[in-house]
Amino acid sequence: MKQFIYLAVLLLMVSCSSKTNHNLNSVLWVQTAAEYQANCYQAYHTAFIYVEAALADNRWTGALEQTNDFSDLPPAVIFDLDETVFDNSAYQAQLALDGSGFQLSSWDQWVRMRKAGSIAGAVDFINYAQNQGIEVIFITNRECKKRDNRSSPCPQESDTIENLNALGITGITGNNVLLKHEYIDWGSEKKSRREYIVEKYRVIMIFGDDLGDFIPGVKKEITPEKRKEMAAIFNAYWGTKWFIIPNPMYGSWRQVLKTPQCRHLQGFTEK
Ligand SMILES: [Mg+2]
């Protein structure tokens, strides 16, 4: 009996600390599940329904930072890029196949290849928004970083625009793409970039795959419970002004978990 208990404890410890292919299920879901694709369509199709009302109502804004007098500003929509417009699951799949983890160097290589696919529904919606005269703004945590002494300060920006063009998203200049560290106070927290955009535009909608694409202060030093509370506080925004694409592969939801991560699992007991 004692041996059995030891074995059970050992098994629990092993399963609790196992890191082998921790992303396998998530990447499989994104790459193979029609259910994932349907979720993406659902988000973008729902947004279509609200564009007309959002344009007609000059008091309508989807940015928490929009506290200025914005009624006469031209309309814009803010998009995150990775896993919101760009499908980078091939990069994630390669990491799973190689048994490796995210690294800035391999990620930059991927960005340089300009091979990201598109998230279902994204290209049609962006083209529609542009045709309605809505400015399309991308706020991305792709990072500006020189690649060598001869490279421009931000080769990632032109790679990103080229990749967008390849997907059928055109008319995009450097002014439409706001990268991390493009300016000194543009860190991974996107609040300062939203503040910059709300000065020029009335932001009618936001699209993202991470709570931080919508709400400031939810990416670190916060518990999962508190993040859920924040999502609930803005309940009325989801599906009307804010549209979220599922991302089970990575994100700040995962960064805020304590290790070992299985400590967050809540099972049940009889009685
Ligand atoms: Mg993203």
Residues whose N, C-alpha, C, O or C-beta is under 5 A from the ligand:
A	BS01	MG	D80 L81 D82 E83 T84 D209
